[in-house]
């Protein structure tokens, strides 16, 4: 229940999806440690969003993700 009323179907779906994503993140962190697990979770999310953006033809999102990955690599590769 939220705000004194039952959740709508769309709200339940959104809540269930958020809980599922939290569980996946917690599992990855438990399996790989905090830093690497968070990084793997972030890659998973960007992969999903990137696929959706690619299908929609949103090249700006893909360019932004590629730049962010390059920045992370540059920072940690010496």
N, C-alpha and C positions, 0 to 999 in steps of 0.2 A: 504494500500500500504506500502511496506517495501523496502527500498533501491532502490526506483525508479521503482519497478516492482510489479505486482500483486502477492499476496501470492499463493503458490502452495496449493493443496488440503491438503497435510500433514501438512504444516505450518499453514493453517487455522484451522485445527482440533486441533493442539497443542495449538494455541492461544485461541480457544474457550474453551478447557479443562482448561487452566490456568485461564481464566476469571471466569469460573464456580466454580473452587476451591476457588478463591478469594472471590466470593460471599458467598459461604458456610461458609468460615472462618469468614467473616464479620457478617453474620447472627448469628453464634454461639457466637461470642464476644458480639454482641448486646443483645442476649438473656441471656447469663450467666455471663457477665463481662469479662474483659480482660484476667485474669489468667485462670479461669476455661474454658472459651470459647476457648482459645488457646490450653489448655490441651485436651479438647474434640476433637478439630480439629486434633491435633497430634495423638490421639487414632484412629480417623477415617482413617487417612492416613496410619498409621502402620497396621491397620486391613486390609485395601485393599492390601497394599504391602505384608503383611504377608500371605494372602490368595494366592496371585500370587506366592510368594516364595515357599509356601507349595506345590502348584500344580507342580512347577518346580523342587521340591525336594531339595531346597536350605535351608538346616537346619542351616547353619551359620547365615543367616539373622534372622531367628526366635530366635536363641540363643542370638544374639546381642540385639534384641528387648526385650526379657525376662530379660536380665541383666539390660538394661536401665530402664525398669519399676520397677525392684527390687530396683535399686539405688534411683529412685524418691520416691518410697514408704518408703525406709529406711530414707531418708533425712527428710521427712515430717511427719513421724509417731512417731518421738521422740525416 
